[in-house]
Amino acid sequence: MESSYPECKKCSTGVLIPLSDYGRDGAPIMYKAWVCTNPECGFNLRIDNGEVSLGRNVSLSEK
């Protein structure tokens, strides 16, 4: 089975890949964020508590 990810509409070079996380009670949250694979682009889309935010800084977790 072949899967493909959507092209980044901001840079048209990278693709958007999904990132997952865990909720407060440990339940998995699939596709919580989407980030562009082009490091020069930096586009990202994130969902927190039902609100969509664009362009927040993406960083590694201390956890």
N, C-alpha and C positions, 0 to 999 in steps of 0.2 A: 504494500500500500504506500503510495507516494503522497506526501503532504507538502504543501507549499504555503508560505507566509506572504501576507500582502506587502507590496512595495511601499516604502516610506514616501508619502506625498510631499514631505518637506524637502528632502534632498534627492529623491529619485535614484539614489545609489544603493542605499541599504534596504533591508527588509525589516518589518516589525516582527519581533518575537515575543511570545507571551511569557510572563513570569507569574509564579504562584506564591502563595503565602499561607499562613495559618491564622485563624481568628483567635479571639480572646479565650475561647473554650477549647482550643486545639483542633477545631474542625478545619479541614483544608478549604482554601479559597482559590479556586482555579481562575486563572487569567486575571489576577488582580491588577497587573500592569502590563503594558506593551512598550518595548523600547526598540529604538533603531539600532541595527548592527553596525552602522557607520559611526565610529567614535568621534569624527569631526562634526557630525550632525547634532547628536545629543537629544533628538526628539523623544519624548516619552509621554505616556498617557497612563493615569493611575486612578483607581476607584477606591475611595475611602468613605465608609459609612453611607454609601449610596450616592456620593458626590464625585463627579469626574473632574480631575484636575490635569492641566496640561503644562508641560515644561518645567516641572519641579526638578531640582538637582537629584541625580541618581548617585547613590554612594553605597559602599559596602556596609553591612550591618556589623555592629560590635559584638553581636551575639554569637 
